[in-house]
Amino acid sequence: MGALSVDISLPLPGFTMAFSHVFHLRGITALFGPSGCGKSTLLRVIAGLERRAAGRVAYGAEVWQEGRRMMPTHRRGVGFVFQDTRLFPHLDVAGNLRYAQRRAPSGAGGFSRDDVIDALDLAPLLGRRPHLLSGGERQRVAIGRTLLSRPRLLLMDEPLAALDAHRKGDLMPHIARLPQMFGLPVLYVTHAIDEVTRLADDIVALADGRLLAAGEVAATLERLDLPPVSGRFEAGSVIEADVLGFERKYMLTRLDVAGQTLVMPGTSVPPGARLRLRVRARDVSLALSRPHDISIRNILSGRLIEIRAEADTAFAEALVDIGGGQHLRARLTRASVADLGLAPGVAVFALIKSVAFDRRALPRREGDDLRPGSPGRHGRD
């Protein structure tokens, strides 16, 4: 698996896209940004579907585009999952899957048709035509069909955008497992920050056709030196927690976060599992001493490592080290910063008013194998 290098430009409505980046293709990489910033166009460039682009695209030592000379899409070995699924309406699900199998490179191995059907729960759907499937079922079939074409890179263009919250929740665990189960890197376009935090390992954020930020999800989202990747309202941090147990009386799950306890509303995730949680900056307050007689359950001790005031506004952003290399981002008023004498190095208590529980179950141990046929492949998020 090689790195993907992209250095291109092309005119778009309102701006000229000028994008340069090397994707190291680790797990799922989210292409994130507001509508119209060039995310889907960039995916089309990588796939060889965008003729207006000029520049260079290379996968390892293999050059896919030089100037305006382009390698055909079918020779790039990419699979493309579109928002509208594009299933063949005259074929049932089994027929759609057979079509992809026939177009796969000869000799491609690693997993079988049955592995794909099992991983995406397609067996009950095989005899049905696309018009008889729900939106989530159609998208699962589209992903399965793309996998059976045996790509070496999977491109997904807002595959959840047309689904309601319930169907999104059903489909996300399937998508999250794709890289581990099929040994396949994924580039995933979205404008929804909850999808980034639940699915992605890395993020590449765009604004007006240019690279705004790139890196591991948690480290990128907590940066205070950038315009908020997700907007002020959704700006926040991503932390990891181990599930300790479930308090049935109050329907609360206890979590360990860097040796401190956090509680969240009940979940089916079993003890010992590891979760990734998103905490919005607007949901975090700071105190200089541990509060008592307060309804807030989550109070984590930490130390300020950065404060950045926003010019011409009433607000400031703070970054708190809560231990174990994990950080919380807090949105405060500049008046509060002054009144409390907050500064880097000051010990504080972070009060989490309401955790945005966009969560992703992570492998419990580094190196867990979720590929077809390996132990643990049927684990649920």
N, C-alpha and C positions, 0 to 999 in steps of 0.2 A: 504494500500500500504506500503510494507516494504522496507528497504534498501537492496541493492544487494551487498554482500561482495564477493570479488574475491581475492584469494591468490594462484597463480598457477605458475608452471614452465614447460617448454617443449623445446626441441631442435628445432631450426629453421636454415635454411641455413645461415651460417655466424655468428650466435650467439645463445645463449640460452635465451629464453624468461623467465624473472622472474618478474612477475607483481603482485602487491598487492595494492588494493584500495577498498574503500567502496563508492558505488554509491548511492546517496540519491534520485535519480530518480525524478527530478523536471523538468517537461516539456520535452524538447528535450536536451539530453546530447550528444555532438559530441565527437566521438573518432577520434582524429585528428593526423596526422603525415605523413611523406613521404611514398611512396610506399615501401613495404617490411619491415616495422617496426613492424608488428604484429597486426595491427588493426583488419583485417578480421579474423585472427586466434583467437583473443580474443573473437570476437562475436560468433564464432563457439564453443568456450569453454563454453560460457554462455548458448548457445542453446543446449549443450550436443552432438554436432556433431564432436568433436575433441577428438579422443581416445588416442592421445599421451600425453595429459596433465596429470600432477599429481598435487594434491593440494586440495584446498577446495573452493567450490562455494556454497553460501547460499543466499536464498531470504527470508528476515525476519528470522523466526525461522525454516524455511524449508530448509534442507540441500539437495542440488542438486548434490554435488560431495564431496566425502571424500577419499583422496588418489587417487586411480584409480577406485573406486566404484562410478558408475554414475547412477543417476535417468534418466530413458528414456526421450527422448526429448518430447514425446507427453504428459507426465505427468507434465511438467514444466509450461505449460500455456504460452509459448512464441509464438509470431508470427514472421516469418522471411520473409522479402522482399529482394529478391536477385537482383543483377544488371541486370541479364538476364531474369527476370520476371517469367519464368518457368510456363507459362500458358499452359493448356491442348489444343493442337492444334485442336483436334477433337470436342471440345465443343465451342459453341458461348459464348459471354460474360455472358449471363444469366446463361448458364450451368456451367461456371466456378464459378460463385457466389453461385449457388445452391449446388455445391459440398462442398464448405466451410461451408455453413449453416448446411448441414447434419453432418458434423464432429464437430460442435460446442458442448460444454458441455451442457447437458440438463438443462433447467431452467435459462440459462444466459440471462440477460436482460439489460436495460439501453438505447438501441437504436435498431432500426429496419433495415431491409434490405433497405427500402425506404430511411431511413436517410443516409445510406452509399451511395446509388445511387445518392441522391441529393447533398451530400457534395462533391462528386468527379465528378459530372457532367457526370454520366455514362448512363443516360437514352437514349441518341441517339446511344449508342454503343451496346445495349443489344442483338440485333439480329446478330451482326457481329462476324466472326471468328478472332482469333488473327492475322493471316497473313494479314488481311485487315486493321489493326490498325497501326497508327504511333507509334514511340517509346514512346512518352509521353503518348499516350492513353493506350498502353499496361501496362505501369508502373502504371497508375491510376487504371486500372483493377486489377493489382496484389496487390496494396494496399487495394482496396476494398475487394478482396477475403480474404486477410489476416485478415482484420477487422472482417469479418463475421465468422471467426473461433473463435471469442471471446477470444483473448489472454488477459493476464493481463500485459504483457510487449511486446512492439513492437521493433524488431531488424531490422535495415535497413542497408544493405551493399552496399554503394556507388550507391544508386538508380538513381542518375543523371549522372553517369560517361559516359554513352553511348549516351547522348542526346546533341544536339547542344544548343547554348546559348538561342535561342528563346524558345525551348521546355523546357529547364531548368526554364526559367523565368515563363512559364505558370504553371509548376508543383509545384514550391516552395511555393506559397501561400497555396496550398492544404496541403502540408506537415506541414507547420508552424501551421496550425489550428488543427491538429490531437489531441494533448494532451487536449486542451480546449474543443473540440467538443465531444470527445469520452472518456474523463477521463482516458487516457492511456499514461503512460510514454514511451519515445522513446530513444533508443540508436542508434545513427546515425553515421556510418563510412564514413569519407571523407578525401581526401587530399587537398581539395579546400577551402581556407580561406574565399572566398566570401560566400560559403554555410554555414560555421560556423557562420559568422556574421549576415547573414540573417535569419538563422533558429534556432540556438541553444541558450538555456538559460545558460548552463554550458558547459565547455570543459574539456576533459581529453586528454592530449597530450602525445604521446608515441615517444620514440626514441630507436631503437635497442631492442625492446621488454621490455623496462622499462618505468616506469612512469616518465615523464619529468616535467609536471605541471598539476594542476587540480584546478578548481574553476569556479566562474562566468566569463562569456566570457570577458566582458570589463576589469575587474580587472586583469585577467590572461594575456591578450594580452598586457597590458601596462607595465608589470613588466620589469624592466631593469636588474634585478639580474639573469635572466635566459637567456640561448641561445635563440634567437628569435624563438618562436614557429612556426612562419610562414615563416622563412627565412628572411635575411636582406632586400631583395627587397620588400617584402610584409609586413614587420613589421609595426605596427601602433597602433591606438587606436580606440575604439568604443565609440561614444557619442550618447546621446538621445536628440531629438529636437522636439518641437511642431510647427506644421505648422501654420503660421500666415496668409498667403494669397498668391495670385498669381498675378504677374505683366504681364498682357497679352502683353503689348507693347514690352517687352524684353524677354518674355517667361522664366521668372525667378520666383521661389518660395521662399518666405521669411520664415525663420525659427527662432524660439527663442531657443537659447542654453544658459541655465543658466542666462537668463536676457539679453543676447547679441544677436545681429542679424547676421544671416548667410544666404547667398543666394545660391541657386543651380539651375541648369537647370530645366525647367518646368516639372512638374509631375502631375498626375491625383489625387494625394492624397488630400483630401479636408481639408479646414481650421479646426483646432481643433484636427486633427489626430496627433498622436505621432509616430515619426520615429526613428529607430536606424540607424546611419550612421557610416561607417568605413572611417577613415582618415589615409592614409599611412604616416609614419614618414618622408619619403623622400619628401613628398609634403608640409611639414611645415617648414617655416623659422622663425627666431626670430629677433626682433628689440627692442632697448631700448627706442625708442620714436615712436609715431604713424606716419607712413609714409604718405606723401601727394603726389599728382600727380603721382599715381601709378595705374596700371591696375588691380592689385589684389583687389578683392571686399571684401574678408573675412579677417577681422583684429579683433582678439579677444584679450582683455586684460587679463593678468594672472600673475602668480607668479611662479618662478622656485621652484620645490620641490626636484628635484634630477638631478644630472648629473653623467654619468658614461662614462669614457673614455675607448676606446678599445685599449688594448695594441698592439703594433706593427702594428697599422693601423693609418690612418690620421683622423679617425672619433671618434665621441662621440655621445651618446644618451642622450637626456634631457627629463624630464617630467614636464609639465606645468599645474598648477591648474588653470582652467578657471572659477571656481565657481560652486556651486551646487553639489559638490562632483564629478565633471567631470574633466577628464584630457586629455591632448593632448601629444602625444609623438613626438619628433622632432629629426631628424638625422642631425647633424652638423659636421663641421670639428673641430678638436681640436684647430686649429689655430684661428678659429672664437670664440671659447670659451675663449681663452686667450685674444684676442684683445678686446672683449667686456666686459671682466671681469665678465663673467657669473658665478653665484654660487647660491646655494640654498638660497631662500629668495629674490632674485633680481626680481623686477617688469619688465615684458617684454610684448611685443605684438606678438602674434602668427599670422603669415601670412600664410593662407592656399592657396597654389598655385593651387591645383586642388584636390578637394575632390573625393575620390574613392566612387562613390555613389552606393555602394552595400548597399541597404537599406531594412529594414524590418518594416512594419507597426505594431505597438504595440497596445495592448488594451489601450484606452484613460484613463480609470480609473481602479485602482486596484480593482479586484473582478469582472470585466466584465465577463458575462457568455456566452460562445459560444457553449455550448452543444446543441445537437439536440433538436429543439423545443423551444429554448430560444430566446429572442429578439437579433437582431444583428448578427445572425448566417450566414447571406448571405453577410456580409461586405466583401469588396475586399481590397487586399493589393495594 
